[in-house]
Amino acid sequence: MNREIFARSIGLLGEDNFNKLQDKVIAVFGLGGVGGTALEALARTGFQHFIIVDFDKVDPSNLNRQILYTSKDIGREKVKAAKERILSINPDADVKSFKSKAQEFDFNQKIDYLVDAIDDVDGKLFLAIKAQENNIPLIMSLGMANRFNPEQVRISKLNQTRNDPLAKKIRYMAKKAELDLSKINVVISEEIPQKNAEKLYSTMMVPSSAGLVIAKYILNGIIDSK
């Protein structure tokens, strides 16, 4: 690893805390506006090992908010473009990519933190179930579309959310699955959606703020651990 890349991270975190990041495996499901920013922020901070999962391709409409992609990536598989992006930042990073839906992923491997940044409700429930079954810390992104204010993005618990129709759906499904909602950490926007909820619009500010909050949450969880 070229430690010069991370000199500023090491200076802020300290050697001992920076070294705690080196063997952690972060799984990011969903490489859009939220997941892409979380992934890039973690890679630039100094995390080395990633599992990335997405079944989609880059669409022109992604470029207004999804940090991992440029116009040259249109039509490419998101996992391929995302892996290339992370390796362009840190050529020594270990990035395992899977073009699949969440429900197709094999959890029989080491994962230290799981980022759920997908839109599919059934997939989100699946990830919550697998995280609790395998005792993997999970951070779930909820609704970020149709909102303007990045200052209203924060961490909460699934049983303490408000102003989020997606959270309401997942709470109902999670209760039916007998999950402990107080153990499901989420990143939410407390802003009331500004547009018709049937159509999803967004700019970069709110989804990327959610991604940065997720990255900080994971970093705190590791450097605060004993």
N, C-alpha and C positions, 0 to 999 in steps of 0.2 A: 504494500500500500504506500502510495506517495503521501506522506504525512504533511507535506507542505500545503497540499490542497486544503487540509483541515486545520491549519495553524490557528485560524481565528476561532474555530469551534473549540479547539483544545484550550486556547487561552481563556475562553469564557467558562467552559465547563470544568476545566482542570483535567490532568492526566488520568486520575483514577476514574472519574465519571466517564471520560471519553472511552477508556478501555472497556467499560461495562457494555458499551454499544456493540463491540466488535463481533461477538458471537451470537447476537440476537437475530432471530429470523422474523421478519415482518411480512405477513400475508395481506395483500391489498386486493380486494374484490371490487371491481368496477374502476375503470381508468378514465373517468370523465372529469368534470370540473372539480369535484371534491377529492376523489381518489387520486387523480393525477397530481394535484397540488400537494396532497399529503405525501405521496411517493417521492416527488422531487425534493420537498423540504427535508424529508428524512435522509435521502441520499446525500444531499448537500451538507447536512449536519455531520454525517460521518458513519451512519449505519451502512453495513456492508452486504447483508444477506436479505434478499427479497424473494417472495413468491408473488407473482402477479397473475390475476385471473380476469379475463374478459372475453366475451364471444363476438364482440362487435367490430366493425370497421370504422375508420375515420371518415366522417361526413363533413362537407363544407360548413354545415350549420354548427359544428363543434368548435370551430376556430375562434368564435367570439369569446370563449370562456375556458377552454381546456388547454392548460399550459404546456402539455407534453407535445403538442402537434403544431405543425406549420402546413402551408399549402402543399408542400411536396409529399405530405403523408396522406393526402386524400385518397381513399380507396384501399389503403393498407390496413392490415389487421392491427388493432390497437396494441395488442401485446407485443408485436414485433417492433412497432414504432416506439413504444414506451421503453422496451428493453434497450433499444439503440440509443435512446435519449439518456438513460441512466448511465450506460457505459461510456457515453461521450463526456459525461461529467466525471465519472470515476471508472477508468478502464479496469480496475481491479475488483469492482463490485461483482457479487455472485447473484445473478438474476435468473430465477427459474420461471418460465412463462407457460401459461396454459390457456389455450383458446377454448373456453368452455363456459357453460353456465355454472352457477354456484352449486346446484344440486348434483352436478357430475364430478365434483372435485373429491379426490381421495384424501381424507384427513389423517391417514396413517403416516404422518411425517412430523418432524419438529416444527412447531410454530409457537413463537413467544407472544406475539400480539396479532390480532385479527382486525383488519379495517373493513367494515361493510359500507361500501359506497355505491351499492347497486340500487336500481329503481324497482326491481321486481319484488312484490310483497311476499310471494311464496319463497323466493330465494332468501329474503331477509330473515324470514322465520326459520328456514333451514339452517342458516349460519348461526342464528341465536341458539338453536337446539344443539348444533355440533359444538359450539363454543362451550356451552354448559356441560355437555357430555364429556368433553376432553379437557375441561378446566383451563381453557384458553381465554385470557383477557380479551374482551371484545369492545370495540367502540363502533357504534352504528350511526351513520349519517341519516338524518330524517329530511323533511322537505326544505329545499333551498330555492326552489323555483318561485317566480312571481314575487320576488322580494328585492328590495333595493339597499337595505341598510346593513352593512357588515358589522356594525357595532352591536347588533342584537343577537349575534351568534355566540352560543356558550355551551358548556357541558352540563348535562343533567342526567337523571335516571328516567327510564321509560315510564315509570309510574308517576312522574312529576312534570310531565310536559303539558303545554297548552298552545292554542292557536295553530295546531298542526294536524290536519285531517289524516295524513299518513301515519302519524303516531297513534291516532285513535284506532285505525285498522289493525296495526301491529299489536297494540295492547290487547285487543279482543282475541286475535289469533294466538297470541302468546299465553293468555290465560287459559284458552281451550287446550293448549299443549302442556299446561301445568308447569310453565316456566316461572322462575322467580323474577318478576319485573324489576325489583329493586337491585338486581345484579346485572341488569342490562344498561350499560352506559351509552348515552346517546349524545350527539352534537345536534343542537336545534337552533332554529331562528325563532325568536319570540315575536318577530314582526308579523302582523296579520297580512296574509297574501294580498297583493295589490291588484291582481287581475283575475279573470275567470279561471277557477281552479280546474276546469275541464281541459284547458290548454296550458302548456308549460313554457314559460318564457324566462330568460335570465340573462344577466351580464356576468362578468367575471367576478365582481367584488364579493358577493355573498357566498357562492360555492367555494371560491379560493380561500375566503376567510375560514370556512368550515374545515377545509383541508389543513390549513395552518394550525387551527385549534386542535385538530386530531393529532398532528405531528407533535405539538407541544405536550399533549396529554400522554402520548406514548413515551416521549423523552422523560417527562416527570416520573412516570411509573417505574422507569428503569433506574434513573439516577437517584431516586428517593428510596429505592429498595435496598435492603440490608444484605 
